[in-house]
Amino acid sequence: MKEKIREFVKSLEIDDVGFTSVIDYNSPKSPKLEVFFPEAKSIIVLAYKDLSSCETTNMQLAMNGRYDKNAAMHINCYKISHFLENQFHAKAISIPTTFTIDLNGNSQRGVSDFSLRHAAIASGLGSLGRHNLVIHPKFGTRVNFNAIITNLELESDERISEDYCAHCNICVNNCPARALDEEGKTDVLKCMKVSKPFGINSFLQYVDKFTNANQEDKIQMLSSFNFLPFYQAISGERDYNCFNCLKLCPVGQKL
């Protein structure tokens, strides 16, 4: 069964795939999978190489490459879930590459329902680097993951024991938010303030300024180019990210 699934995944031209049982998956901060999927027994993790568009300094073009990839990832998740349900009468829940937050408000820092990093490591798709991202044996840091949780009994792939990180601290020294200064931890709040320049915090500041402005200034603010990136981010048409961790990591450039 496992090899049949792997063969189907490869037929979709997905760069890599790994398997792990739920028992071997452990994310210290995320809730147990049984909370939202009591029948969960295994996880299929899909790996996608980042396009070289991440290297450009043009934010719109860099994000265009990421959105192209994300669109393919979402479609493939549906195709694989559909395949599992039709071929093996399985139940399947897809986990997107985008981060999710605790909608019940149990975590003030928005801990994700599922850790794709821990799942990727558990399924033998890489090891953790100094930047706290997964380093794939072939693609280095330039890789993203999504996953499908199923009620199928699938054995875990062998974990990678090799440390692929160069320990050069390029990621730490070139982080514009200084979010990696403490080893083993990414300060998410610091990271998001810089990596998402038109995210919720910046938008709220813009709204506050807009609320206190006079009518003439409000019209100018809404017609200004500065408002367009916020509009794109809110509508879901376009968000912007920092790609420093991906494009500067020498492991990603060598492999």
C-alpha positions as YAML, in Angstrom:
chain: A
units: angstrom
residues:
- id: 1
  name: MET
  ca: [0.00, 0.00, 0.00]
- id: 2
  name: LYS
  ca: [2.74, 2.43, 1.00]
- id: 3
  name: GLU
  ca: [4.67, 1.96, -2.25]
- id: 4
  name: LYS
  ca: [1.50, 2.34, -4.29]
- id: 5
  name: ILE
  ca: [0.87, 5.68, -2.57]
- id: 6
  name: ARG
  ca: [4.49, 6.73, -3.11]
- id: 7
  name: GLU
  ca: [4.20, 5.84, -6.80]
- id: 8
  name: PHE
  ca: [1.03, 7.93, -7.16]
- id: 9
  name: VAL
  ca: [2.65, 10.90, -5.40]
- id: 10
  name: LYS
  ca: [5.67, 10.70, -7.69]
- id: 11
  name: SER
  ca: [3.35, 10.62, -10.73]
- id: 12
  name: LEU
  ca: [2.22, 14.12, -9.72]
- id: 13
  name: GLU
  ca: [5.83, 15.33, -10.06]
- id: 14
  name: ILE
  ca: [6.07, 16.20, -6.37]
- id: 15
  name: ASP
  ca: [9.74, 16.57, -5.47]
- id: 16
  name: ASP
  ca: [9.82, 14.17, -2.52]
- id: 17
  name: VAL
  ca: [7.55, 12.31, -0.12]
- id: 18
  name: GLY
  ca: [8.00, 10.76, 3.31]
- id: 19
  name: PHE
  ca: [5.85, 8.67, 5.64]
- id: 20
  name: THR
  ca: [5.60, 8.62, 9.40]
- id: 21
  name: SER
  ca: [3.28, 6.94, 11.85]
- id: 22
  name: VAL
  ca: [1.45, 9.19, 14.28]
- id: 23
  name: ILE
  ca: [3.38, 7.50, 17.11]
- id: 24
  name: ASP
  ca: [6.70, 8.76, 15.68]
- id: 25
  name: TYR
  ca: [5.45, 12.31, 15.16]
- id: 26
  name: ASN
  ca: [5.97, 14.65, 18.08]
- id: 27
  name: SER
  ca: [5.48, 18.40, 18.16]
- id: 28
  name: PRO
  ca: [6.04, 19.71, 21.72]
- id: 29
  name: LYS
  ca: [3.81, 22.78, 21.36]
- id: 30
  name: SER
  ca: [1.10, 21.62, 18.96]
- id: 31
  name: PRO
  ca: [-2.00, 19.79, 20.21]
- id: 32
  name: LYS
  ca: [-2.28, 16.02, 19.85]
- id: 33
  name: LEU
  ca: [-3.64, 14.94, 16.47]
- id: 34
  name: GLU
  ca: [-6.42, 13.03, 18.20]
- id: 35
  name: VAL
  ca: [-7.94, 16.38, 19.15]
- id: 36
  name: PHE
  ca: [-9.11, 16.98, 15.58]
- id: 37
  name: PHE
  ca: [-8.66, 13.49, 14.03]
- id: 38
  name: PRO
  ca: [-9.22, 10.67, 16.55]
- id: 39
  name: GLU
  ca: [-8.62, 7.95, 13.93]
- id: 40
  name: ALA
  ca: [-5.23, 9.33, 12.82]
- id: 41
  name: LYS
  ca: [-2.60, 6.63, 12.33]
- id: 42
  name: SER
  ca: [-0.10, 7.95, 9.78]
- id: 43
  name: ILE
  ca: [1.10, 11.08, 8.03]
- id: 44
  name: ILE
  ca: [2.19, 11.52, 4.41]
- id: 45
  name: VAL
  ca: [4.54, 14.50, 4.06]
- id: 46
  name: LEU
  ca: [5.07, 16.13, 0.66]
- id: 47
  name: ALA
  ca: [8.19, 18.18, -0.16]
- id: 48
  name: TYR
  ca: [8.37, 20.90, -2.80]
- id: 49
  name: LYS
  ca: [11.55, 22.65, -3.92]
- id: 50
  name: ASP
  ca: [11.37, 26.45, -3.88]
- id: 51
  name: LEU
  ca: [11.73, 28.15, -7.24]
- id: 52
  name: SER
  ca: [14.77, 30.36, -7.88]
- id: 53
  name: SER
  ca: [12.38, 33.33, -7.96]
- id: 54
  name: CYS
  ca: [12.95, 33.48, -4.18]
- id: 55
  name: GLU
  ca: [16.36, 35.02, -4.94]
- id: 56
  name: THR
  ca: [15.03, 38.20, -6.54]
- id: 57
  name: THR
  ca: [14.85, 41.41, -4.55]
- id: 58
  name: ASN
  ca: [11.52, 42.20, -6.25]
- id: 59
  name: MET
  ca: [8.96, 41.24, -3.60]
- id: 60
  name: GLN
  ca: [6.10, 40.80, -6.05]
- id: 61
  name: LEU
  ca: [8.05, 38.47, -8.32]
- id: 62
  name: ALA
  ca: [9.44, 36.49, -5.39]
- id: 63
  name: MET
  ca: [5.94, 35.97, -4.00]
- id: 64
  name: ASN
  ca: [4.61, 35.10, -7.45]
- id: 65
  name: GLY
  ca: [6.87, 32.04, -7.47]
- id: 66
  name: ARG
  ca: [5.67, 31.08, -4.00]
- id: 67
  name: TYR
  ca: [2.00, 31.48, -4.97]
- id: 68
  name: ASP
  ca: [2.49, 29.37, -8.09]
- id: 69
  name: LYS
  ca: [3.95, 26.62, -5.93]
- id: 70
  name: ASN
  ca: [1.27, 26.93, -3.25]
- id: 71
  name: ALA
  ca: [-1.46, 26.56, -5.88]
- id: 72
  name: ALA
  ca: [0.09, 23.28, -7.06]
- id: 73
  name: MET
  ca: [0.46, 22.09, -3.46]
- id: 74
  name: HIS
  ca: [-3.21, 22.64, -2.69]
- id: 75
  name: ILE
  ca: [-4.33, 20.83, -5.84]
- id: 76
  name: ASN
  ca: [-2.02, 17.89, -5.16]
- id: 77
  name: CYS
  ca: [-3.30, 17.56, -1.59]
- id: 78
  name: TYR
  ca: [-6.81, 17.14, -2.94]
- id: 79
  name: LYS
  ca: [-5.70, 14.64, -5.60]
- id: 80
  name: ILE
  ca: [-3.83, 12.49, -3.08]
- id: 81
  name: SER
  ca: [-6.63, 12.63, -0.50]
- id: 82
  name: HIS
  ca: [-9.10, 11.68, -3.24]
- id: 83
  name: PHE
  ca: [-6.81, 8.80, -4.28]
- id: 84
  name: LEU
  ca: [-6.56, 7.51, -0.69]
- id: 85
  name: GLU
  ca: [-10.31, 7.61, -0.17]
- id: 86
  name: ASN
  ca: [-11.09, 5.93, -3.51]
- id: 87
  name: GLN
  ca: [-8.34, 3.29, -3.53]
- id: 88
  name: PHE
  ca: [-8.13, 2.38, 0.15]
- id: 89
  name: HIS
  ca: [-11.43, 3.70, 1.59]
- id: 90
  name: ALA
  ca: [-9.31, 5.85, 3.88]
- id: 91
  name: LYS
  ca: [-10.13, 9.00, 5.77]
- id: 92
  name: ALA
  ca: [-7.77, 11.88, 5.04]
- id: 93
  name: ILE
  ca: [-7.22, 15.42, 6.29]
- id: 94
  name: SER
  ca: [-4.89, 17.70, 4.34]
- id: 95
  name: ILE
  ca: [-2.58, 20.15, 6.10]
- id: 96
  name: PRO
  ca: [-1.71, 23.26, 4.03]
- id: 97
  name: THR
  ca: [1.73, 24.79, 3.85]
- id: 98
  name: THR
  ca: [0.40, 28.05, 5.29]
- id: 99
  name: PHE
  ca: [0.47, 28.47, 9.04]
- id: 100
  name: THR
  ca: [-2.71, 28.05, 11.07]
- id: 101
  name: ILE
  ca: [-3.56, 29.43, 14.48]
- id: 102
  name: ASP
  ca: [-5.54, 28.19, 17.43]
- id: 103
  name: LEU
  ca: [-9.01, 29.57, 16.68]
- id: 104
  name: ASN
  ca: [-10.23, 28.59, 20.14]
- id: 105
  name: GLY
  ca: [-7.95, 31.14, 21.73]
- id: 106
  name: ASN
  ca: [-6.14, 28.64, 23.94]
- id: 107
  name: SER
  ca: [-2.74, 29.96, 22.88]
- id: 108
  name: GLN
  ca: [-1.90, 33.65, 22.92]
- id: 109
  name: ARG
  ca: [0.99, 33.08, 20.51]
- id: 110
  name: GLY
  ca: [-1.05, 31.17, 17.95]
- id: 111
  name: VAL
  ca: [0.49, 27.71, 18.09]
- id: 112
  name: SER
  ca: [-0.27, 25.81, 14.91]
- id: 113
  name: ASP
  ca: [-2.60, 22.80, 14.97]
- id: 114
  name: PHE
  ca: [0.12, 20.79, 13.23]
- id: 115
  name: SER
  ca: [3.88, 21.14, 12.81]
- id: 116
  name: LEU
  ca: [5.01, 20.44, 9.26]
- id: 117
  name: ARG
  ca: [8.65, 20.77, 10.36]
- id: 118
  name: HIS
  ca: [8.36, 17.99, 12.95]
- id: 119
  name: ALA
  ca: [6.40, 15.83, 10.53]
- id: 120
  name: ALA
  ca: [9.05, 16.28, 7.81]
- id: 121
  name: ILE
  ca: [11.82, 15.27, 10.21]
- id: 122
  name: ALA
  ca: [9.84, 12.29, 11.50]
- id: 123
  name: SER
  ca: [9.27, 11.11, 7.92]
- id: 124
  name: GLY
  ca: [12.94, 11.23, 6.96]
- id: 125
  name: LEU
  ca: [12.84, 14.34, 4.78]
- id: 126
  name: GLY
  ca: [15.57, 16.32, 6.50]
- id: 127
  name: SER
  ca: [17.19, 17.63, 9.65]
- id: 128
  name: LEU
  ca: [16.77, 20.89, 11.55]
- id: 129
  name: GLY
  ca: [19.14, 23.77, 10.84]
- id: 130
  name: ARG
  ca: [20.32, 26.71, 12.93]
- id: 131
  name: HIS
  ca: [17.51, 28.77, 11.39]
- id: 132
  name: ASN
  ca: [15.02, 26.22, 12.79]
- id: 133
  name: LEU
  ca: [13.94, 25.24, 9.29]
- id: 134
  name: VAL
  ca: [14.19, 21.75, 7.81]
- id: 135
  name: ILE
  ca: [17.20, 21.15, 5.58]
- id: 136
  name: HIS
  ca: [16.41, 18.58, 2.90]
- id: 137
  name: PRO
  ca: [19.28, 16.28, 1.78]
- id: 138
  name: LYS
  ca: [18.89, 17.40, -1.86]
- id: 139
  name: PHE
  ca: [17.20, 20.82, -1.80]
- id: 140
  name: GLY
  ca: [18.71, 22.25, 1.36]
- id: 141
  name: THR
  ca: [16.60, 24.95, 2.99]
- id: 142
  name: ARG
  ca: [14.79, 25.79, -0.24]
- id: 143
  name: VAL
  ca: [11.89, 23.49, 0.39]
- id: 144
  name: ASN
  ca: [8.34, 23.67, 1.72]
- id: 145
  name: PHE
  ca: [6.06, 20.97, 3.00]
- id: 146
  name: ASN
  ca: [2.42, 20.08, 3.27]
- id: 147
  name: ALA
  ca: [0.93, 16.87, 4.60]
- id: 148
  name: ILE
  ca: [-1.99, 14.50, 4.64]
- id: 149
  name: ILE
  ca: [-3.04, 12.74, 7.83]
- id: 150
  name: THR
  ca: [-4.80, 9.41, 7.34]
- id: 151
  name: ASN
  ca: [-6.30, 6.52, 9.27]
- id: 152
  name: LEU
  ca: [-4.18, 4.06, 7.27]
- id: 153
  name: GLU
  ca: [-1.52, 1.97, 8.98]
- id: 154
  name: LEU
  ca: [1.69, 3.08, 7.28]
- id: 155
  name: GLU
  ca: [5.20, 2.45, 8.62]
- id: 156
  name: SER
  ca: [7.54, 5.36, 9.21]
- id: 157
  name: ASP
  ca: [10.41, 5.98, 6.80]
- id: 158
  name: GLU
  ca: [13.88, 5.97, 8.32]
- id: 159
  name: ARG
  ca: [14.83, 9.26, 9.96]
- id: 160
  name: ILE
  ca: [17.87, 11.19, 8.78]
- id: 161
  name: SER
  ca: [20.60, 11.21, 11.40]
- id: 162
  name: GLU
  ca: [23.04, 13.43, 9.47]
- id: 163
  name: ASP
  ca: [23.32, 17.10, 10.40]
- id: 164
  name: TYR
  ca: [23.12, 19.06, 7.14]
- id: 165
  name: CYS
  ca: [23.51, 22.47, 8.77]
- id: 166
  name: ALA
  ca: [26.83, 24.24, 8.00]
- id: 167
  name: HIS
  ca: [26.65, 26.10, 11.35]
- id: 168
  name: CYS
  ca: [27.96, 29.21, 9.57]
- id: 169
  name: ASN
  ca: [25.46, 31.55, 11.28]
- id: 170
  name: ILE
  ca: [24.74, 33.34, 8.00]
- id: 171
  name: CYS
  ca: [21.03, 33.02, 8.71]
- id: 172
  name: VAL
  ca: [21.46, 34.47, 12.21]
- id: 173
  name: ASN
  ca: [23.66, 37.38, 11.18]
- id: 174
  name: ASN
  ca: [21.48, 38.31, 8.20]
- id: 175
  name: CYS
  ca: [18.07, 38.05, 9.86]
- id: 176
  name: PRO
  ca: [16.63, 41.59, 9.54]
- id: 177
  name: ALA
  ca: [14.40, 40.99, 12.57]
- id: 178
  name: ARG
  ca: [17.09, 39.45, 14.82]
- id: 179
  name: ALA
  ca: [14.60, 36.65, 15.37]
- id: 180
  name: LEU
  ca: [17.22, 33.87, 15.49]
- id: 181
  name: ASP
  ca: [19.58, 35.25, 18.11]
- id: 182
  name: GLU
  ca: [18.58, 32.63, 20.69]
- id: 183
  name: GLU
  ca: [19.71, 29.22, 19.45]
- id: 184
  name: GLY
  ca: [16.92, 26.69, 19.09]
- id: 185
  name: LYS
  ca: [14.23, 29.35, 19.04]
- id: 186
  name: THR
  ca: [12.63, 31.58, 16.42]
- id: 187
  name: ASP
  ca: [11.03, 34.66, 17.91]
- id: 188
  name: VAL
  ca: [7.88, 34.51, 15.79]
- id: 189
  name: LEU
  ca: [6.63, 37.96, 16.77]
- id: 190
  name: LYS
  ca: [9.92, 39.58, 15.78]
- id: 191
  name: CYS
  ca: [10.03, 37.54, 12.58]
- id: 192
  name: MET
  ca: [6.51, 38.37, 11.44]
- id: 193
  name: LYS
  ca: [6.90, 42.10, 12.02]
- id: 194
  name: VAL
  ca: [9.64, 42.14, 9.40]
- id: 195
  name: SER
  ca: [8.93, 39.10, 7.23]
- id: 196
  name: LYS
  ca: [5.32, 40.20, 6.68]
- id: 197
  name: PRO
  ca: [5.64, 43.96, 6.21]
- id: 198
  name: PHE
  ca: [1.97, 44.25, 5.27]
- id: 199
  name: GLY
  ca: [0.68, 41.75, 7.85]
- id: 200
  name: ILE
  ca: [-1.89, 42.28, 10.58]
- id: 201
  name: ASN
  ca: [0.31, 44.40, 12.90]
- id: 202
  name: SER
  ca: [1.25, 46.86, 10.17]
- id: 203
  name: PHE
  ca: [-2.33, 46.94, 8.92]
- id: 204
  name: LEU
  ca: [-3.68, 47.81, 12.38]
- id: 205
  name: GLN
  ca: [-1.18, 50.66, 12.61]
- id: 206
  name: TYR
  ca: [-2.36, 51.89, 9.23]
- id: 207
  name: VAL
  ca: [-6.01, 51.65, 10.36]
- id: 208
  name: ASP
  ca: [-5.21, 53.58, 13.53]
- id: 209
  name: LYS
  ca: [-3.57, 56.33, 11.51]
- id: 210
  name: PHE
  ca: [-6.49, 56.33, 9.07]
- id: 211
  name: THR
  ca: [-9.07, 56.57, 11.87]
- id: 212
  name: ASN
  ca: [-7.42, 59.65, 13.33]
- id: 213
  name: ALA
  ca: [-6.89, 61.38, 9.99]
- id: 214
  name: ASN
  ca: [-9.08, 64.16, 8.58]
- id: 215
  name: GLN
  ca: [-11.27, 63.51, 5.53]
- id: 216
  name: GLU
  ca: [-8.76, 64.88, 3.03]
- id: 217
  name: ASP
  ca: [-5.95, 62.73, 4.43]
- id: 218
  name: LYS
  ca: [-8.22, 59.65, 4.47]
- id: 219
  name: ILE
  ca: [-8.92, 60.04, 0.76]
- id: 220
  name: GLN
  ca: [-5.22, 60.44, 0.10]
- id: 221
  name: MET
  ca: [-4.35, 57.37, 2.20]
- id: 222
  name: LEU
  ca: [-6.86, 55.18, 0.36]
- id: 223
  name: SER
  ca: [-5.67, 56.32, -3.06]
- id: 224
  name: SER
  ca: [-2.02, 56.07, -2.13]
- id: 225
  name: PHE
  ca: [0.17, 53.25, -3.43]
- id: 226
  name: ASN
  ca: [1.01, 52.48, 0.22]
- id: 227
  name: PHE
  ca: [-2.51, 51.13, 0.71]
- id: 228
  name: LEU
  ca: [-2.35, 48.67, -2.21]
- id: 229
  name: PRO
  ca: [-0.12, 46.06, -0.51]
- id: 230
  name: PHE
  ca: [-2.45, 46.05, 2.52]
- id: 231
  name: TYR
  ca: [-5.45, 45.58, 0.23]
- id: 232
  name: GLN
  ca: [-3.72, 42.71, -1.54]
- id: 233
  name: ALA
  ca: [-2.80, 41.01, 1.74]
- id: 234
  name: ILE
  ca: [-6.29, 41.40, 3.26]
- id: 235
  name: SER
  ca: [-8.06, 40.14, 0.14]
- id: 236
  name: GLY
  ca: [-5.73, 37.15, -0.08]
- id: 237
  name: GLU
  ca: [-4.63, 38.23, -3.54]
- id: 238
  name: ARG
  ca: [-1.03, 38.83, -2.51]
- id: 239
  name: ASP
  ca: [0.97, 38.68, 0.68]
- id: 240
  name: TYR
  ca: [4.68, 39.34, 1.06]
- id: 241
  name: ASN
  ca: [7.36, 37.35, 2.81]
- id: 242
  name: CYS
  ca: [11.04, 37.60, 3.68]
- id: 243
  name: PHE
  ca: [13.07, 34.89, 1.91]
- id: 244
  name: ASN
  ca: [16.41, 35.50, 3.65]
- id: 245
  name: CYS
  ca: [16.53, 32.13, 5.42]
- id: 246
  name: LEU
  ca: [15.99, 30.31, 2.12]
- id: 247
  name: LYS
  ca: [18.10, 32.29, -0.32]
- id: 248
  name: LEU
  ca: [21.14, 32.94, 1.93]
- id: 249
  name: CYS
  ca: [21.61, 29.43, 3.34]
- id: 250
  name: PRO
  ca: [24.77, 28.03, 1.68]
- id: 251
  name: VAL
  ca: [23.47, 24.47, 2.02]
- id: 252
  name: GLY
  ca: [20.55, 25.36, -0.21]
- id: 253
  name: GLN
  ca: [22.94, 26.78, -2.79]
- id: 254
  name: LYS
  ca: [25.31, 23.81, -2.82]
- id: 255
  name: LEU
  ca: [22.80, 20.99, -3.02]
...
